Amino acid sequence: MIINNKESIKIVTVVGDSLSMVRPSEGIVYQDTYSFKLQKLLGSEFHVVQRSKRMNDFLSQSYQLEDDVLNNGSNVVVFHIGIVDCAPRLFGKKRHFILNLFLQYPVIKNLAYLLIKFKSRYRRFWTHYFPKTFVSESKFRERLEYIVNEIRKKTNSSIILINIADTTERNKFKSYDFEKNIKNYNEIIKEVVKKNYDICNLLNFYDLTKNKEKLLLEDGIHISKKGHDILANSLYNKIKGLEKHGRN
């Protein structure tokens, strides 16, 4: 069944990375995710569309905007992307892709594993002296601004940008400048929201998770059940606020 605005059902599209998705091995099933909980909170007048993908970043998402967002008549688009873009990496995006290919072939798989194990053992050194991210700050800003402008030109949607959560002290020690990266990329999100205040809204997940490691899973990146609860309630309040002011 195609659900559209002619039926008076408001559409909320969630576009994210793996933080928005299930992690059964860590006890997060679909009913625990914030998109599922948000649907229950909003009720039958809304339909929540989940368009998240693992390892998603704003660079990749900018090339999938038409299918994920522009053509489904969303009243509200929620973007929860950023940690894949900004996290300190041992390998750049291209080399990461090549290494994953190597891992598919038994002949060179062991060599690839040895390289990953070696660099992982000295992660702080490599991320300090050879810093890499999947998406640079300049490209992050460019692609985010492109996405916002495309939605402005081609839809009547409101946008909610969830900024990047805090991470654990362990992660901050293991990966040099992790916290700095999060803050820098969050500042870009904040500036884009401010520049496009008429259609963009910030959900400050960083402040909600600051020094609250129980809202994250053991890896310090993905969201715990409690974190999903808080995010669902925060999104509900944002969306109802937009509705109250006639912006969705």
Wavefront OBJ file of the C-alpha trace (Angstrom):
o trace
v 0.000 0.000 0.000
v 1.376 3.409 -0.962
v 0.926 5.937 1.808
v 0.857 9.579 0.763
v -0.209 12.955 2.047
v -3.522 12.793 0.141
v -4.646 10.258 2.727
v -3.845 12.765 5.509
v -1.105 10.537 6.862
v 2.066 12.435 7.654
v 5.298 10.761 6.618
v 8.477 10.875 8.706
v 11.541 9.469 6.951
v 14.545 8.434 9.056
v 17.824 8.383 7.118
v 20.721 7.105 9.154
v 23.578 4.664 9.526
v 23.839 1.551 11.700
v 23.035 3.567 14.843
v 19.415 3.620 13.657
v 19.339 -0.104 12.939
v 19.058 -3.417 14.759
v 22.009 -5.113 16.474
v 20.609 -8.512 17.522
v 23.997 -9.778 18.718
v 23.969 -6.952 21.282
v 20.310 -7.276 22.217
v 18.879 -4.511 20.007
v 15.965 -5.899 17.983
v 13.673 -3.896 15.720
v 11.158 -3.210 18.502
v 13.984 -1.558 20.479
v 14.942 0.925 17.746
v 13.969 4.545 18.049
v 12.147 4.531 14.691
v 9.843 1.734 15.898
v 9.268 3.497 19.226
v 8.692 6.808 17.431
v 5.961 5.195 15.306
v 4.190 4.038 18.466
v 4.465 7.499 20.033
v 3.192 9.337 16.944
v 0.281 6.981 16.348
v -1.768 6.250 13.266
v -1.686 9.799 11.883
v 1.987 9.301 11.046
v 3.963 6.721 9.103
v 7.670 6.350 9.934
v 9.783 5.229 6.972
v 13.182 3.709 7.826
v 15.850 4.335 5.159
v 19.027 3.748 7.162
v 22.028 1.828 5.833
v 25.110 0.468 7.537
v 28.288 2.520 7.043
v 26.217 5.395 5.656
v 27.783 8.849 5.490
v 26.695 12.196 4.047
v 28.885 11.740 0.989
v 27.254 8.411 0.085
v 23.796 9.631 1.073
v 23.993 12.642 -1.226
v 23.982 10.251 -4.199
v 20.931 8.338 -2.925
v 18.761 11.288 -2.022
v 16.150 10.839 -4.731
v 15.220 7.279 -3.774
v 15.470 7.765 -0.022
v 13.882 11.182 0.429
v 12.827 13.275 -2.527
v 10.205 10.971 -3.997
v 8.255 9.826 -0.938
v 6.420 13.025 0.024
v 7.887 13.282 3.527
v 6.590 15.895 5.906
v 9.666 15.475 8.071
v 13.076 14.047 7.172
v 15.327 12.972 10.053
v 19.032 12.620 9.307
v 21.108 10.659 11.798
v 24.458 10.499 10.039
v 27.940 11.641 10.995
v 29.884 9.127 13.067
v 30.964 7.178 9.955
v 32.135 10.466 8.417
v 34.180 11.752 11.360
v 35.565 8.726 13.231
v 39.382 8.444 13.142
v 40.370 5.642 10.761
v 43.366 3.392 10.251
v 42.610 3.311 6.526
v 40.996 5.803 4.198
v 37.717 4.961 2.499
v 39.279 3.547 -0.692
v 41.822 1.392 1.130
v 39.131 0.213 3.525
v 37.086 -0.956 0.532
v 40.114 -2.720 -1.003
v 40.936 -4.456 2.305
v 37.371 -5.732 2.537
v 37.772 -7.186 -0.948
v 41.034 -8.874 0.090
v 39.234 -10.484 3.028
v 37.041 -12.368 0.550
v 39.996 -14.258 -0.951
v 41.692 -16.999 1.126
v 45.106 -16.480 -0.507
v 45.499 -12.884 0.688
v 42.991 -12.859 3.559
v 45.607 -13.708 6.201
v 47.901 -10.931 4.989
v 45.042 -8.424 5.214
v 44.211 -9.619 8.728
v 47.843 -9.204 9.809
v 47.924 -5.632 8.495
v 44.682 -4.740 10.258
v 45.848 -6.398 13.496
v 49.196 -4.587 13.415
v 47.705 -1.150 12.842
v 44.912 -1.773 15.347
v 47.455 -2.652 18.038
v 49.010 0.797 17.655
v 45.793 2.620 16.813
v 46.555 5.757 18.814
v 49.907 6.161 17.052
v 48.448 5.754 13.545
v 45.464 8.017 14.206
v 47.778 10.639 15.695
v 50.504 10.794 13.077
v 48.546 9.611 10.035
v 45.029 10.982 10.676
v 42.282 9.806 8.346
v 38.507 10.049 8.168
v 36.103 8.665 5.587
v 34.725 12.153 4.849
v 36.780 15.325 5.316
v 35.290 18.312 7.128
v 35.083 20.320 3.903
v 33.365 17.497 2.017
v 31.052 16.885 4.986
v 29.896 20.510 4.904
v 29.563 20.515 1.119
v 27.458 17.343 0.963
v 25.272 18.311 3.924
v 24.556 21.706 2.380
v 23.807 20.024 -0.954
v 21.301 17.664 0.709
v 19.534 20.496 2.541
v 19.363 22.610 -0.619
v 17.972 19.732 -2.694
v 15.254 19.085 -0.109
v 14.460 22.813 0.001
v 14.165 23.062 -3.801
v 12.230 19.865 -4.471
v 10.028 19.211 -1.407
v 8.082 20.916 1.364
v 9.752 18.821 4.043
v 11.059 19.966 7.386
v 14.456 18.556 8.362
v 15.678 17.349 11.742
v 19.439 16.837 11.994
v 20.551 14.624 14.883
v 24.122 15.527 15.687
v 26.878 13.053 16.581
v 26.724 11.451 20.018
v 29.545 11.596 22.512
v 31.720 8.484 22.741
v 33.383 6.658 25.619
v 36.613 7.637 27.332
v 38.086 4.364 26.077
v 37.432 5.338 22.467
v 38.812 8.815 23.036
v 42.049 7.291 24.286
v 42.333 4.615 21.579
v 41.717 6.985 18.663
v 43.575 10.275 18.758
v 41.376 13.404 18.453
v 38.137 11.404 18.368
v 36.396 13.916 20.637
v 37.798 16.842 18.644
v 36.497 15.319 15.409
v 33.023 14.852 16.882
v 32.920 18.457 18.077
v 34.210 19.851 14.766
v 31.691 17.933 12.664
v 28.896 18.806 15.093
v 29.810 22.451 14.714
v 29.322 22.104 10.956
v 25.880 20.570 11.539
v 25.028 23.436 13.890
v 26.121 26.035 11.324
v 24.095 24.412 8.537
v 21.007 24.345 10.779
v 21.508 28.008 11.689
v 21.907 28.975 8.017
v 18.720 27.088 7.105
v 16.723 27.797 10.253
v 13.433 28.015 8.354
v 13.462 24.306 7.438
v 16.185 22.764 9.650
v 16.039 21.791 13.303
v 18.835 20.454 15.512
v 18.406 17.549 17.893
v 21.433 17.804 20.158
v 22.169 14.144 20.827
v 25.746 15.029 21.795
v 24.549 16.892 24.879
v 22.093 14.116 25.721
v 24.885 11.511 25.692
v 27.706 13.606 27.174
v 29.289 11.609 30.023
v 26.392 9.134 29.914
v 28.030 5.950 28.681
v 24.993 3.857 29.675
v 23.194 5.335 26.659
v 25.734 3.584 24.420
v 26.592 -0.042 23.805
v 29.956 -1.514 24.773
v 31.622 -0.272 21.562
v 30.927 3.316 22.642
v 29.357 4.116 19.274
v 26.002 2.368 18.924
v 22.963 3.161 21.015
v 21.666 1.157 23.967
v 17.979 0.446 24.577
v 17.872 3.409 26.941
v 19.526 5.569 24.284
v 16.901 4.539 21.737
v 14.155 5.418 24.250
v 15.577 8.892 24.816
v 16.043 9.517 21.104
v 12.490 8.385 20.282
v 11.029 10.725 22.907
v 13.240 13.619 21.800
v 12.201 13.149 18.169
v 8.550 12.917 19.170
v 8.785 16.256 20.977
v 10.568 17.853 18.019
v 8.000 16.602 15.501
v 5.017 17.625 17.621
v 6.638 21.028 18.058
v 6.910 21.394 14.285
v 3.278 20.341 13.940
v 2.200 22.894 16.522
v 3.942 25.670 14.609
v 2.643 24.503 11.245
v 6.008 23.317 9.930
v 5.158 19.748 8.962
l 1 2 3 4 5 6 7 8 9 10 11 12 13 14 15 16 17 18 19 20 21 22 23 24 25 26 27 28 29 30 31 32 33 34 35 36 37 38 39 40 41 42 43 44 45 46 47 48 49 50 51 52 53 54 55 56 57 58 59 60 61 62 63 64 65 66 67 68 69 70 71 72 73 74 75 76 77 78 79 80 81 82 83 84 85 86 87 88 89 90 91 92 93 94 95 96 97 98 99 100 101 102 103 104 105 106 107 108 109 110 111 112 113 114 115 116 117 118 119 120 121 122 123 124 125 126 127 128 129 130 131 132 133 134 135 136 137 138 139 140 141 142 143 144 145 146 147 148 149 150 151 152 153 154 155 156 157 158 159 160 161 162 163 164 165 166 167 168 169 170 171 172 173 174 175 176 177 178 179 180 181 182 183 184 185 186 187 188 189 190 191 192 193 194 195 196 197 198 199 200 201 202 203 204 205 206 207 208 209 210 211 212 213 214 215 216 217 218 219 220 221 222 223 224 225 226 227 228 229 230 231 232 233 234 235 236 237 238 239 240 241 242 243 244 245 246 247 248
